[in-house]
Amino acid sequence: MLDLMRRHASSWIIKVALGGIIVVFIFFFGWGGPLEKDQHYAAKVNNEVISYDNFYNTYQTEIEKIRLRFRGAMPPDLLEKLNLKKNVLDRLVDQSILRQEATKLGLFVNTTDVRNEILLDPSFQRNGAFDPQIYKMYLSTVKMTPDAYEKTLNQELLASQLAKLITDSVKTDPDELKTLWHFQNDKLVLDFLLIKPEDLKNIPVPDEKALEAYFKKNELRYVIPASAKIEYVWFSWKDLLTNISITEAEAQSYYRLNQKEFENPEKIKISQILLKLPDGSTDAEKEIIKKNAAELEQKLKSGADFPKTAQESSQDESTASKGGDLGWITRGSVNQAIEDEAFKLNKGQISAPILTDQGYHLIMVEEKVEENITPFEEARDKIIQRLKEDQAKRQISGFAEDFYEQTYRTEKLQEQAKIFGLEAHESDSVTKSGGIPGVIDDAAISQEIFELKTGEVSKLLRNGDNYLVAQLIEKIPERIPALSEVQSLVVKDYEKDQAIASSMKRAEGLIEELTKDPSEADSIAKKNDLSWNSLDPVSRTAGFVQHLGKSNQVSEMLTSISRNTPIYPIPITTPSGTAIVRLSKIEPASEDEYTKGASEFRSWVLEVKRTEFLKGWLRMLRDKSSIDINPKLL
């Protein structure tokens, strides 16, 4: 178990992995049934077929769930990163294996079990009771019929029964729990030596032959990506504003019909002096502060200058330097107690001390404006602009469709742009992932452009309020440049790589020396003109370490360095150079904290162990099973 923790030290990584594995036995999708004659299969597991339709429907359902999670704005490369097709197929295969094993063991799920699971699912409840409308809406979103969902749920429950049967025998050991808890929560005090590449001497200057060899070996680093030269028109409703006019009568009509929009609430401009109440103030302390506030009130009412007094006495850091100025307020914009008193005052009046959670406030009203309605003359320009924008937003969709239709029909983008009052632009550096430089960074738009043939017009593309129509002029294929084109960059990379290699070699030699006699670490560093730098205490699950950064190397170091091996045996590459790390000491976490969280930690560890056990059990069954994956599917 400790080895598992070392390999997956960051707790969030374990939780994510756990979530993914739990899905394997909690969230399966349909079963293909006995061997089918349908040749369009996704996989065959022993004597069962997972049909292509079953796989496809499952895959689409999972996509819909991801879209729901991202509220429709799913990152374009997410499905590829998740390797969703393979994961869905793996789940279906594991489900089939589990179903077959459950059948052998005589397990079953009846209609009542499925019905109760749906009725008691909080996702389908409103105010604690099952709501059929929520259930129907969910089925519509994931594109499943009630029968299909209930069949899926039946398989989930059956798989859960079997998973529970398999994992119930997994237990935890109290000593193991405490060891794991300390592994996660103890703090490591680390020191490091940093070998900076720029400090190294005798880095060879590349001659022509060495540079050519280096370039040939690393030429893929310098590939000039494929690009496209296009003409395009990028426009939005804002481009229609200049052609829209609003009459005086229309503006006045809007003003009459939307009077509430032009109502201005009563507002006052106030200043304050605050005497704070320290946390945990006693009644006697509160009484003293209240008395001090009352004395300031009398001083002010006797003629003392409010801004000067605020600068001298107010404990509100944000307003004291400004003479207590709080600016304009309306009802509902400040503490209720302050509002109630301030709006009773006339201009120039000062309040009695007002108690809030912060302390005692003295308020003075600087100016007061009664509730009023903005006259039409003042609102006219804003109304006209509003009406223009509303009209442009209503017209843009039809305008965009008309422009696209004419451009697509004639294939003369520049000509149509002039006719429609738009401006055509040219770009010769559109790449497959970079969008249109200076306009939009959108891989989907790049993909659309690269699928065009020379002279072809794109679809009408939309991004937010903006529309795009592009026409491909030319495609420039990917190429490896000549060394002369990128020589300065290659020289820079060569020198950098040589310096890194030299620093790594030096670090390896120092590590060998330090490992032989860790007690001489300080003298060894001094002898090599280096000094140990201390790091703030860090847990093994931190991931990121100050000065060392975040990498697999850092994670591996955190989980393997120990009192027995205080010098980490591998140099760590950092943004600043090559680091050698040693463990100075371990600060044990509090036993009280362990006692408080032991129960929750035990549950978490038990879940991890059960998951690992189930994964191993599934691997064993997979090895025994005949599994045929359709090679065309993935």
Secondary structure, DSSP 4 states (H G I P E B T S, - for coil): -HHHHHHT-SHHHHHHHHHHHHHHHHS------BPPS-S-EEEEETTEEEEHHHHHHHHHHHHHHHHHHTTT---TTHHHHHTHHHHHHHHHHHHHHHHHHHHHTT----HHHHHHHHHT-GGGEETTEE-HHHHHHHHHHTT--HHHHHHHHHHHHHHHHHHHHHHTT----HHHHHHHHHHHHSEEEEEEEEE-GGG---PPPP-HHHHHHHHHHTGGGG-B--EEEEEEEEEEGGGGGGG----HHHHHHHHHHTGGGGEE--EEEEEEEEEE--TT--HHHHHHHHHHHHHHHHHHHTT--HHHHHHHH---TTTGGGTTEEEEEETTSS-HHHHHHHTTPPTT-BPPPEE-SSEEEEEEEEEEE--EE--HHHHHHHHHHHHHHHHHHHHHHHHHHHHHHHHHHH--HHHHHHHTT---EEEEEEETTTBBTTTB--HHHHHHHHTSPTT-B---EEETTEEEEEEEEEEE--BPPPGGGSHHHHHHHHHHHHHHHHHHHHHHHHHHHHHH-GGGHHHHHHHTT---EE---EETT--EETTTEESHHHHHHHHH--SSS-B-SS-EEETTEEEEEEEEEEEPPPHHHHHHHHHHHHHHHHHHHHHHHHHHHHHHHHHHS-EEE-TTT-
